[in-house]
Amino acid sequence: MLYFSKLRILFITLFSVLFILIASSNLFKFDDNFFDKKINLGLDLQGGSYLLLEIDNEPVIEQKLQNLTTTIRNYFKEKNIKINNIKIDNQNIFFNVTDNDKQSVLDVFQDENSDLNPYYPRFKSHQLEIEDTGLNLKVNFSRQGLIKLKTSSQDQAIEIVRRRVDEVGTNEPNILKRGNNRILVELPGLDDPMRIKSLLGKTANLTFRFVTNDESDRFGVEKLKFENGLEEAMVSKRIIISGENLLDAQPKMDTQANQTIVSFTLDRVGAKRFGKATSTGIGKQLAIVLDGKIISAPVVRDTIASGSGQISGGFTFQSATDLALLLRSGALPAPLDIIEERTVGPDLGQDSINAGMIALAIGFMLVIIFMFVKYKIFGLITNVTLIVNLFILLGVLTLFEATLTLPGIAGIILTVGMAVDANVLIFERIKEELKDETNNILAFDGGYTKSRTAILDANITTLLAAIILFFMGSGPVKGFAVTLGVGIFTTLFSVYFIARLFTSIYVSKNKNKEKLI
Amino acid sequence: MIAFNKYYNHFNLLSSVLIIVSLLLLIFKGLNFGIDFKGGTLIELRASDSKINVSSLRDRFSQMNLGDVSVKKFGNDTDFLVKFENKDNKKNIIEEIKTNLDKSFGNNYDFRRVENVGPKVSAELLKSGIIAISLSLALMLIYIWIRFEWQFSLGAILALFHDVIVTLGIFSLFSLEINLSIIAAVLTIVGYSMNDTVVIFDRVRENLRKYSDIKIFELTNISINETLSRTIITSATTLLALLAIYFFGGEILKGFSLAMILGVIFGTYSSIYIANTVLVRLRVSQKTVLREDD
């Protein structure tokens, strides 16, 4: 165990130097790309905001089912099958058909090539499930159908969230999917997420619809409140144009009326429809509805064929800017709820870094002094190893551009405390060996060999705990698992290669010395 | 040689009492779950005006209809920790509080940290925390079973249970807060305690193979003594590192390092007085370890 070939010594030296260099790239600037990596600081250290958003898919499912009732009705109409009593209840569609038609309806739903009910061969499942309850037929989304629906609304939502966050212009936001109905937003450096939160909290569903008093409107009417919550108006359900028709929206100052407005440009389809509606609807009130509330309902005075217009509604400059931003980035497919928020101010982050570093320095000093007092020259070897170990650990974290959190720093300090364990096990074993063995080299060799299984077992158990923590833990705790886990490997490396190398050099030079350790 | 085995029965009794008391505490007093597991809102606030203190803050917050609000000093005199349940999960609660505080305190305060955990997330975090701890115990059990014999596995796992339950019992007794980092600490304790147990067990196994005529009662004592200096040194360096975190690592790591300190102490104790006594009680002998090697 004490013999090292020249090649191996070279390898150990190169390896250690390499990681020390990588680790020091956190402190110095290297031109080389390879050394340009840095350890990322977690949000708890650099300050920033962590938001977990959940997509509320209920309205999407309701809407899809609503559309589906029309589709089903029309589909079977062509086949001369009459659908009766179709209704939606608790995310199920119920309807009746005559007993003669029942089987053919069931066949349509269960046909793998059905265009009414898409089949996913990969999951061996249809989008919809149909069931004969005896009283009527019940149609609902299958498990796969729901998953598809959720992932697709998640895909759309994450795109919109990304656009909105980008528009606000924070540095390096991190936007990730979580499960099939959640979105994680990490905003480093942002200590007041109020604006982003309010932007993400809005669906931004914009529609232009006429105000009407005609209850028998072909499309139906609904009573909507104004933004101020005081007035109400009856608005037709017929949508003239919607947010999708917008090409651009910008906040502007209307100098004539001396108020802030949002001006918008429409795409070709939108412009055409807007032109037609404004030409036929002169004198009528056109309600501008955002997320179910009327922003304003100006009277149409002229035909607007230019495809651009403006929205006024008593905006401040800030609220006009935000509305324009929301309109530009598009509507969310479903409302988002912020179900978890963690925000750390930058000065607290800095305080945490300082406290962590002081704790690390003090912990390190205490351990080093203890080891030196206890083991003298071998304590010194352990201490040198400990320092190299720390650098290699930082080097590995840098290489993988891992995220360092406050618990992560605690993990490093803990690694310092526990890293001496392997060396202690070895040294104590050597001491025991020396009781019966006068040959120093044999005793040291025996000490290394016989302590190996205990060291391995002991480290694997800690590693198992770290692995579980990594997969089950979230955020900062994950950072702890990473440093603890990586620390085990670097510790084993430094104990078995670096410390052993020094030990072997020292022992071979003092072969005949008594009471070596 | 220290006669650890002289006190096996005494300490087994003590541990049983500790475990029972801890379990009673956990059942009847329960744990003081932080917002991570209970849901709610936490605000760490730093004041730059001496008018802002615990009572004036409590006063302000009680007028905001937030339900039960806890206001505590956090570290030094200018830092405060405000916690409340946020039962209705109001969306703009932080903004409302800011506007409210501005009226009384102007600009003389600063929110350093805001955490808001919804009921759904906290339930999930609790579940995954419990799963993580159970899973780690199970994995340790299996690992030791593979590496040693079942008697050893049982001893190690009992020692682990003891450490986890007693540490949590102390957290319950002093109503210390259980949050995500405490779960991390508990898992690390599991790793550490295991580590400690394994080192002694390794020696017990080695000695079992070496001496056929020594009874397990004596043999465990020999093994404990042989590994004792290592046990003491490693516990000492680990405790030194943890004490450094506890005293200098800032308020946020206090709970974590305290749990770890307790865990290391109990872990070291249980390796000696629980893990080994199980071997004695199960009458482990040379046959136990030789069987599989034949």
Interface residues (C-beta under 8 A of the other chain):
Chain A: D44 L52 E54 M194 S198 G201 D337 I338 I339 E340 E341 R342 T343 V344 G345 D347 L348 D351 S352 A355 G356 I358 A359 L360 I362 G363 L366 V367 F370 M371 K374 L406 P407 I409 A410 I413 L414 V416 G417 M418 V420 D421 V424 L425 E428 E432 K450 T453 A454 D457 A458 N459 I460 T461 T462 L463 L464 A465 A466 I468 L469 M472 G473 S474 G475 P476 V477 F480 A481 L484
Chain B: E44 K91 N92 I94 E95 D110 F111 R112 R113 V114 E115 N116 V117 G118 K120 V121 L125 S128 G129 I131 A132 L135 S136 L139 M140 Y143 I144 R147 L180 S181 I183 A184 L187 T188 V190 G191 Y192 M194 N195 D196 V198 V199 D202 R203 E206 E226 T227 S229 R230 I233 T234 A236 T237 T238 L239 L240 A241 L242 L243 A244 I245 F247 F248 G249 G250 I252 L253 F256 S257 M260
